Amino acid sequence: MTLTNTYSTPQTGDFVFQDFRLASGAALDEVRIHYRTLGEPRRDEQGVVRNAVLILHGTTGQGGNFLNEIFAGELFGDRFPRYGYRDMIAAQYRLVSEGLQINHLRLVMGTSMGGMHTWLWGQIYPDFMDALLPLASLPTQISGRNRMWRKLLSDAIRSDLEWNNGEYQEQPRSLSFAAGLLFLMASNPLMRQQQAPTFSQADRVFEAAVAEMVTRLDANDVLYAIESSWDYDPSPGLERIQAPLLAINFADDLVNPPELGILEREIQRVRRGKAIVMPLSEATVGHGTHTKAGVWKHHLVDFLRETAQHDYVRTTYGGK
C-alpha cells in the first residue's frame, strides 16, 4: 500500500533562516530545517490557522519515522556548536511561524524527545496552541538512570579513538555500542523475550538489529541528539502552561519508568493537565509504544473532542 492510499502525499521543504543565536551565546550564520507537511492550513474569520498540528520526533529520530520511512541523518563535524532543547524549540517556532507562516497550532504533540519539547512549547509559547500531547516523556530534568545511560552512550563515542573528535571517515565502532543501547532502552523485557527465547536467538536478534540500526545512524548525529538534553528542565515552568495538556506514558517504558511517580506528581501543577499511564499489554513494546498509534489514538481522539473550540475542529473531530 502506498502512502497516497491512506493520507495525502507529504510535502517536503527546507526552511533557512539567518543569524540564529543559541542559549549558550554561540551563533550560527545560517540554520536549515527540513520539514514535511500534510494537508493545507485552514483559517478562521480572523485569519488564525485552526487545524495545524506540530509533531516532534524523538532522540535520533526523523520526521519521516512517522511515515514509516527511513532517512539518513546528515553528517556534521564536532566543531558544530553545542545546542540544547530550547535552541531546537526556538528553531521549530521560526519554522512554523516564519517558514510555514502558521500563526496558531491546533495541537503540539511529540514522542520521546519530541514529548519533552512539547512540555517546553506549552510554557515558552503558551498562547500559540489549543492543546498539548506529550508522549513517553517526563516533565523533569534528565536525571537518575535516564541520565546515566545517556552519559554511557556519550562517553563511549567520545572516548573512541576512531571517532577522532568527530572527524571520522567511516563510522566508529562505538556507534554499534550506541545502537545496542538504544535498541534495549526502546523495548520492554517481555517483547525481547518473545523475540529471542533462546541463547542463540538472543544473539541473532540483537546482532541483526544493531547491524540494521548502524546503516541509518551517524555517530555525530546520535551524540549531538543525546547531549542536547543538557538544558531540559520544564519543572520550574509547569504553572505557566495554559493550554489543556494530556500526557501519555507507558508502564513498560524503561526510559520513563512509572515507579518514579514523577508524572503523577508533576501533572498536578499543570492547571489543565491530566496524565495517563497505559498498562503493559501484548500491544505495548516499551518506550517505542509512542509510535504505535493504534495503542493510544483513542485517547488522542477523545482529547481533540474535549479541546474543540472552533467550528472546523468540532466538524472534523466530532466535538460538541
Number of C-alpha atoms within 10 A of each C-alpha: 5 7 11 9 8 8 10 11 14 15 10 10 14 13 16 15 17 11 10 16 17 18 15 11 7 11 14 13 9 11 15 13 15 12 19 13 17 13 12 9 17 13 16 12 6 6 10 14 18 23 21 23 20 18 17 24 21 23 19 16 22 18 18 14 13 15 11 10 9 13 13 12 16 9 13 14 12 17 9 11 13 15 20 19 22 21 18 15 19 17 21 19 19 19 21 18 15 14 17 15 12 22 17 21 22 21 24 25 25 25 27 25 25 26 28 28 28 30 30 24 24 27 19 17 16 15 15 21 22 24 26 30 26 28 29 28 28 29 25 17 17 16 10 8 13 15 16 12 17 20 15 13 22 20 13 17 26 17 12 14 13 17 22 14 15 22 15 15 9 10 18 19 16 21 24 21 17 24 22 19 16 18 15 15 19 17 20 20 15 16 14 15 12 10 13 16 10 11 8 9 13 16 12 13 14 16 14 11 14 20 14 12 18 18 11 11 22 21 27 26 21 21 23 20 19 19 20 19 21 15 15 19 19 21 16 12 16 22 17 16 23 21 22 20 27 21 24 23 28 27 20 25 27 19 21 23 22 19 8 9 11 14 23 16 10 18 21 14 17 17 15 15 20 18 18 16 17 17 14 15 13 8 12 23 22 27 26 22 24 26 20 13 11 10 14 19 11 11 13 15 13 14 19 23 18 16 20 21 15 13 12 16 18 16 12 12 15 14 19 12
